[in-house]
Amino acid sequence: FRISHVNSLSDEDFITTFGNVIEHCSLVAAAVVSSRPFHSLQHLHAEICSFIDELPVKGREGILRSHPDLAGRAAVAGQLTQESSQEQKSAGLGNLTQQERSNLDLMNTSYRHKFGFPFVICARLNKKEAILQGLSRRLHNSPEEELHTGIEEVKKIALLRLKNLISEDMDSKM
Ligand SMILES: NC(=O)NC1=NC(=O)NC1=O
């Protein structure tokens, strides 16, 4: 899509197209559709980010809870969305050693038990070593810190997903 095309979609088609930019949270797309016309990919991303930042704590926790665990049950069962599947594969989470897998499962479980939402990181910007290190480090943070950090990762995931959907060729910046 060029940004001009994004602006000319029906509301319904916009929500369908961008409904999974935030994993399993089409509400976000439905919320920003009325901010059209967007003058760039960055403008659309900024609207998504401010909508998320303006949510109450429960809303932001809900966004994190809508994310599948990394190499978790959904991944093992092949029930990831196309986007998540590609992202998790690109981080090398498809070929974990038994040791890495049980280590990841254990830490994901402790993280979720401690914070009440899953560990979320932008898998396309982190290889599996960085993910494992990030998880063990972030486990010691406060709930407030982790809510913020998780949401910042969700914003990075959203930007990369938008870049897959919107072409930024020069004339689309008009
Ligand atoms: N728990 C997660 O961080 N999940 C994910 N991060 C990504 O970048 N893709 C996912 O599915």
The ligand as an SDF file (V2000), in Angstrom:
LIG
                    3D

 11 11  0  0  0  0  0  0  0  0999 V2000
    5.9780  -12.5280   23.5420 N   0  0  0  0  0  0  0  0  0  0  0  0
    6.5020  -11.9210   22.4490 C   0  0  0  0  0  0  0  0  0  0  0  0
    7.4010  -11.0810   22.5410 O   0  0  0  0  0  0  0  0  0  0  0  0
    5.9550  -12.2890   21.2350 N   0  0  0  0  0  0  0  0  0  0  0  0
    6.4070  -11.7400   20.0600 C   0  0  0  0  0  0  0  0  0  0  0  0
    7.3040  -10.7830   19.8400 N   0  0  0  0  0  0  0  0  0  0  0  0
    7.4080  -10.5840   18.4730 C   0  0  0  0  0  0  0  0  0  0  0  0
    8.1530   -9.8120   17.9000 O   0  0  0  0  0  0  0  0  0  0  0  0
    6.5530  -11.4390   17.8260 N   0  0  0  0  0  0  0  0  0  0  0  0
    5.9080  -12.1760   18.7700 C   0  0  0  0  0  0  0  0  0  0  0  0
    5.0710  -13.0880   18.6030 O   0  0  0  0  0  0  0  0  0  0  0  0
  1  2  1  0
  2  3  2  0
  2  4  1  0
  4  5  1  0
  5  6  2  0
  5 10  1  0
  6  7  1  0
  7  8  2  0
  7  9  1  0
  9 10  1  0
 10 11  2  0
M  END
$$$$
